Amino acid sequence: MTTTFDILGGRISLRVQRFGEGEPLLYIHPEGGLAPRDPLLTHLAERYTVFAPEFPGTTPGDPYAIHALDGWTDVVLAYEEVTRRLGLERPVVVGQSFGGMLAADLAAHFPALPSRLVLVAPVGLWHDDHPVRNWTTVAPDKTAGMLFHDPAGDAAKAALTLPTDPDQMRAVLLARVWSMACTGRFAWPFPDHGLRGRLHRVAAPTLLVWGRDDRIVDAAYAKEFTAGIASSSATVIDECGHVPQVEQYRQTAAAVDAFLA
């Protein structure tokens, strides 16, 4: 089920997909786009009504919506506005990677918006001792090694396997590349967004979930986030890279369930 809202004074139309039934949950997808078969999203939809906005520009048929956003502030305001338009009152907010940075900044700008916050390997902070890898510059044949602790494992193969039909394969690749371009336009240079200086404003209880072998954003950043957010804790999962909800799904789901319970 999908709903579309004209927001930011009508500058863009933002489409929101809805999954499951239960208490409201806002799901902010990572840089690669919204994947309805994301195992964490599917799991959450078993007990929540999950509202998942498609980042501007990633909705099929509306690729140039991205050009209507003037900067990072527009991105944060767009997600706050669509949350209000959906009528969500203090939803749980979950974000992964780029979506985690956006979820954290949404909670920092609007502390009363989320009831609880789950950030899965979020980008958004910078420390010279642990430089964050720019995922937009990684060659396609290096993607598995960048995302997964075990790039040859079943989880990596299942997540990155492409359709065999040439037209479908082309469509999937183009959608993935365009989504990375749309989110990447506002991700970098993310140290300039100033999230570190706003983290203290996050009032919602917060869970950080990280893979110990994350090759994009080092697990050391879990301490950086928990140091900035007063009511927060971190779960670091062994033998896991940048996508815990895929590579170590059971442990990730268990940590999230325990926190939200």
C-alpha positions as CSV (number, residue, x, y, z in Angstrom):
1,M,0.0,0.0,0.0
2,T,1.4,3.4,-0.9
3,T,0.4,7.0,-0.2
4,T,1.9,10.1,-1.8
5,F,2.1,13.6,-0.3
6,D,3.0,16.9,-1.8
7,I,5.4,18.5,0.7
8,L,7.8,21.4,1.1
9,G,5.2,23.8,-0.3
10,G,4.4,21.5,-3.2
11,R,8.0,21.3,-4.4
12,I,8.1,17.5,-4.3
13,S,5.8,14.5,-4.1
14,L,7.0,12.0,-1.5
15,R,5.7,8.4,-1.7
16,V,5.4,6.3,1.4
17,Q,5.0,2.6,1.4
18,R,3.1,0.9,4.2
19,F,3.6,-2.6,5.6
20,G,2.1,-4.6,8.4
21,E,-0.3,-3.7,11.2
22,G,0.2,-2.4,14.8
23,E,1.7,0.6,16.4
24,P,3.3,3.2,14.0
25,L,7.0,2.9,13.0
26,L,8.9,5.1,10.6
27,Y,11.5,3.3,8.6
28,I,14.2,5.3,6.9
29,H,16.0,3.2,4.3
30,P,19.8,3.2,3.5
31,E,21.6,4.7,0.6
32,G,20.8,1.9,-1.8
33,G,17.1,2.5,-1.7
34,L,14.0,1.0,-0.1
35,A,14.1,-2.8,-0.4
36,P,10.6,-4.3,0.5
37,R,12.3,-7.6,1.2
38,D,14.7,-6.1,3.7
39,P,14.6,-8.7,6.4
40,L,14.5,-6.2,9.3
41,L,11.6,-4.3,7.6
42,T,9.7,-7.5,7.1
43,H,10.4,-8.5,10.8
44,L,9.2,-5.1,12.1
45,A,6.0,-5.3,10.0
46,E,5.0,-8.4,12.0
47,R,4.2,-6.2,15.0
48,Y,4.2,-2.6,13.7
49,T,2.6,-0.6,10.9
50,V,5.7,0.3,9.1
51,F,5.7,3.6,7.1
52,A,8.7,3.7,4.7
53,P,9.2,6.9,2.7
54,E,11.1,6.6,-0.6
55,F,13.9,9.1,-0.6
56,P,13.1,11.9,-3.1
57,G,14.3,10.8,-6.6
58,T,14.2,7.1,-5.9
59,T,10.5,6.7,-6.6
60,P,10.1,5.0,-10.1
61,G,8.9,7.6,-12.6
62,D,10.0,10.6,-10.6
63,P,13.8,10.6,-10.7
64,Y,14.2,14.4,-10.8
65,A,12.4,15.1,-7.5
66,I,15.9,15.1,-6.0
67,H,16.7,18.4,-7.7
68,A,13.9,20.2,-5.7
69,L,15.8,19.7,-2.4
70,D,18.2,22.6,-1.7
71,G,20.2,21.1,1.1
72,W,20.3,18.8,4.1
73,T,17.9,21.0,6.1
74,D,15.3,20.4,3.3
75,V,15.8,16.6,3.7
76,V,15.2,16.7,7.5
77,L,12.2,19.0,7.1
78,A,10.7,16.8,4.4
79,Y,10.8,13.7,6.7
80,E,9.3,15.7,9.6
81,E,6.5,17.0,7.4
82,V,5.6,13.6,5.9
83,T,5.5,12.2,9.5
84,R,3.0,14.9,10.4
85,R,1.0,14.3,7.2
86,L,0.8,10.6,8.0
87,G,-0.7,11.5,11.4
88,L,2.0,9.6,13.3
89,E,2.3,10.5,17.0
90,R,5.6,9.6,18.5
91,P,6.4,6.6,16.3
92,V,9.3,4.4,16.7
93,V,12.0,5.5,14.2
94,V,14.4,3.1,12.6
95,G,17.2,4.0,10.2
96,Q,20.1,2.2,8.7
97,S,23.4,3.7,7.4
98,F,22.4,6.9,5.5
99,G,18.9,6.4,6.9
100,G,20.4,6.2,10.4
101,M,22.1,9.6,10.0
102,L,18.8,11.0,8.8
103,A,16.8,9.4,11.6
104,A,19.3,10.7,14.2
105,D,19.2,14.3,12.8
106,L,15.4,14.1,12.6
107,A,15.3,13.2,16.3
108,A,17.8,15.9,17.1
109,H,15.9,18.6,15.3
110,F,12.5,17.4,16.6
111,P,13.2,15.7,20.0
112,A,9.5,15.0,20.7
113,L,8.9,13.2,17.4
114,P,10.2,9.6,18.1
115,S,9.2,7.5,21.1
116,R,12.2,5.3,20.5
117,L,15.1,5.4,18.1
118,V,17.0,2.5,16.5
119,L,20.1,3.4,14.5
120,V,21.8,0.5,12.5
121,A,25.4,1.4,11.6
122,P,24.6,5.1,11.0
123,V,27.0,7.4,9.3
124,G,27.0,11.1,10.3
125,L,30.0,11.5,12.5
126,W,33.7,11.8,11.6
127,H,36.9,11.0,13.5
128,D,40.3,11.2,11.8
129,D,41.4,8.0,13.4
130,H,38.5,6.2,11.8
131,P,37.7,7.8,8.4
132,V,34.4,6.7,7.0
133,R,34.6,5.1,3.5
134,N,32.9,6.9,0.7
135,W,30.6,4.2,-0.6
136,T,29.8,6.2,-3.7
137,T,33.3,5.7,-5.1
138,V,33.5,1.9,-4.6
139,A,33.6,-0.2,-7.8
140,P,30.6,-2.7,-8.3
141,D,32.9,-5.7,-8.0
142,K,34.1,-4.5,-4.6
143,T,30.6,-4.0,-3.2
144,A,30.4,-7.3,-1.4
145,G,33.7,-6.8,0.3
146,M,32.7,-3.4,1.4
147,L,29.3,-4.4,2.9
148,F,29.9,-7.8,4.4
149,H,32.3,-9.5,6.9
150,D,32.1,-12.6,4.6
151,P,31.6,-11.4,1.0
152,A,31.4,-15.0,-0.2
153,G,28.8,-16.0,2.4
154,D,25.2,-16.9,1.8
155,A,23.9,-13.6,3.1
156,A,26.0,-11.6,0.7
157,K,25.1,-13.7,-2.2
158,A,21.4,-13.5,-1.5
159,A,21.5,-9.7,-1.1
160,L,23.5,-9.0,-4.2
161,T,22.3,-11.6,-6.6
162,L,20.8,-9.9,-9.7
163,P,17.9,-11.1,-11.9
164,T,19.0,-13.3,-14.8
165,D,16.7,-11.5,-17.3
166,P,18.8,-8.8,-18.9
167,D,16.1,-6.1,-18.8
168,Q,15.3,-6.8,-15.2
169,M,19.0,-6.8,-14.3
170,R,19.5,-3.5,-16.0
171,A,16.5,-2.0,-14.2
172,V,17.8,-3.2,-10.8
173,L,21.3,-1.8,-11.4
174,L,20.1,1.5,-12.7
175,A,17.7,1.9,-9.7
176,R,20.5,1.1,-7.3
177,V,23.0,3.5,-8.9
178,W,20.5,6.3,-9.0
179,S,19.5,5.8,-5.4
180,M,23.1,6.0,-4.4
181,A,23.5,9.2,-6.4
182,C,20.4,10.7,-4.8
183,T,21.3,9.9,-1.2
184,G,25.0,10.6,-1.9
185,R,24.2,14.1,-3.0
186,F,23.2,14.9,0.6
187,A,25.4,12.5,2.5
188,W,28.7,14.0,1.6
189,P,30.4,15.9,3.1
190,F,28.3,14.7,6.1
191,P,30.8,16.0,8.7
192,D,29.7,19.5,7.6
193,H,26.0,18.7,8.6
194,G,26.9,19.3,12.2
195,L,25.1,16.2,13.7
196,R,27.7,15.8,16.4
197,G,26.8,19.1,17.9
198,R,23.1,18.2,17.9
199,L,23.2,14.7,19.3
200,H,22.6,16.0,22.8
201,R,19.1,17.1,21.7
202,V,18.0,13.5,21.0
203,A,15.6,12.7,23.9
204,A,14.2,9.3,22.8
205,P,15.8,6.1,24.2
206,T,18.1,5.0,21.5
207,L,19.7,1.7,20.4
208,L,22.8,1.5,18.2
209,V,23.4,-1.7,16.3
210,W,26.8,-2.3,14.7
211,G,28.7,-5.0,13.0
212,R,32.1,-5.4,14.6
213,D,33.8,-5.7,11.1
214,D,32.1,-2.8,9.5
215,R,34.3,-1.6,6.6
216,I,32.4,1.6,5.9
217,V,31.9,3.1,9.3
218,D,34.0,1.6,12.0
219,A,32.3,0.1,15.1
220,A,34.2,2.6,17.1
221,Y,31.5,5.1,16.1
222,A,29.1,3.2,18.4
223,K,30.9,4.8,21.3
224,E,30.8,8.2,19.6
225,F,27.0,8.0,19.2
226,T,26.3,6.7,22.7
227,A,28.6,9.4,24.2
228,G,26.4,12.1,22.5
229,I,22.9,10.6,23.2
230,A,22.1,10.6,26.9
231,S,19.7,7.6,26.9
232,S,21.4,5.2,24.6
233,S,23.1,1.8,24.4
234,A,24.9,-0.1,21.7
235,T,24.9,-3.7,20.6
236,V,28.0,-4.7,18.5
237,I,27.6,-8.0,16.6
238,D,30.6,-10.3,15.9
239,E,31.4,-11.6,12.4
240,C,29.3,-8.9,10.8
241,G,29.8,-6.0,8.4
242,H,27.8,-2.9,7.5
243,V,24.4,-4.6,7.1
244,P,23.7,-6.4,10.4
245,Q,20.1,-6.9,9.5
246,V,21.2,-9.1,6.5
247,E,24.4,-10.7,7.6
248,Q,23.4,-11.4,11.2
249,Y,19.7,-11.1,10.9
250,R,18.7,-13.2,14.0
251,Q,21.0,-11.3,16.4
252,T,20.0,-8.0,15.0
253,A,16.3,-8.8,15.2
254,A,16.7,-10.1,18.8
255,A,18.5,-6.9,19.9
256,V,15.9,-4.7,18.3
257,D,13.0,-6.7,19.8
258,A,14.6,-6.6,23.3
259,F,15.0,-2.9,23.1
260,L,11.5,-2.1,21.7
261,A,9.9,-4.5,24.3
